[in-house]
């Protein structure tokens, strides 16, 4: 069994037998086993919402809640698979799950996470979490439950290996472990793994973490682990498996830093006689990718009320999408914060934008000032379906927290007459990502610029994991001509695409009815 699975479990809460439905439950979520000496489990606090004596008003309290805030007669169970001798042995659903009685020590609010939530997810915007329908689930997001599980006590047992979220960097790999649907079908779903990257960070010492590791309802309370040469280290706890902005599924998972939870819980654990070893400040992460700073290529482009992303190709030249700058106002370009570079706002002017009839949604912007110390991206000349890629842009939380990073694969390369004209990826792409760079995770080369995700107009659904990019090979020749001539007319070639290219970007085959995408 993987170390991540050994550290995770399912928490089930049931009311007394005479409790009315649906209050009786059982209600369940995932959890992480933080210690086996003594046995301690941490989970998301919202699982206790149906059993609060004062209802949801309890979540407004600023301090920890003792066990007597819950209705009497509750039964708490922690489910875990039996330990396997072989570390990599497969799980057999026929094995009986082990059940352990637990008791609640306290429900604890994480103040640093709550403040980061308020900063990153503005209440003036239609953010909600957990499901498609908005509710009061946000009130409990920053609450976590400490459980004492005597059955986990082990002589010489210690704390699960941990890491401090302050050491995390955008684009760094994470592994999430949780149980989809909680206790509904643990024989099949207990401690399921999902891989992703750190998409964005916010708050004191990165109290709030977003990852594109794909999680499902019921994984709340599960763990996010940072790979390291000495083994995985628990760095955060899943607070919400889904994020929605209006009707758009963002496709990212919301995490709370474990170190932030431990700081908020210090008094509760001290009163319970529990000594918490310090969380290591720095962990040597597993290195991956090319090491190039792709965050240094991406900028925020604002034009009137419209905004999106852009990719710098030279100290004073960037590409973005036509629909980002078509409002007609003069672009404001904000550089991403990076090592040795503070947030800087520069003025720009649009020197070329493709016609609305062009399949290539592109605009070229010249900056009034050069970006100091800028190192231009290396441009790709080949596109390999199936290769690992990432998208960097100001979608999702970009305007509040800087550019986000999402990972995936290059799922398709669409060619016309043997030349690539469209790239498709499985990276999560959101409103505001348009114009951002698509990057090869292996080589660090710029593959293209993002133009859109997919929207099914017949049902109004948006699919962030199916998106479209313009290959850099389409853009490189006119960009090189422009560098030599400073004549924006060289980009007019992008308006003269063949009918085959136009058909590909209309998302339809010719002949045929109009596409619904």
Secondary structure, DSSP 8 states (H G I E B T S, - for coil): --HHHHTEEEEEEE--TTS-TTTTEEEEEEEEEEEETTEEEEEEGGGGGGGBTTGGGGGG-SS-B-GGGB-TT-EEEEEE----SSTT----TTS--EEEEEEEEEEEE-HHHHHHHHHHS-TTS-EEESSSS--SGGGGTTEEEEEE-GGG--TT--B--B--GGG--TT-EEEEEE-TTTTSSHHHHTTEEEEEEEEEEESTTS-EEEE-----TT-TT-EEEE-BTT--EEEEEEEES-EEETTEE---EEEEEHHHHHHHTHHHHHHTT-------S---B---S----GGGTEEEEEETTEEEEEEEEETTEEEE-HHHHTT-S--EEEE--BTTB--EEEEEEEEEE--TTSSS--EEEEESS--TT-----B-S---TT-EEEEEES-TTHHHHS-EEEEEEEEEEEEETTEEEEEEE-S---TT-TT-EEEETTT--EEEEEEEEEEETTTTEEEEEEEEEEEHHHHHHHHHHHHHH--GGGGGGGG---HHHHHHHTTS-SSS-----
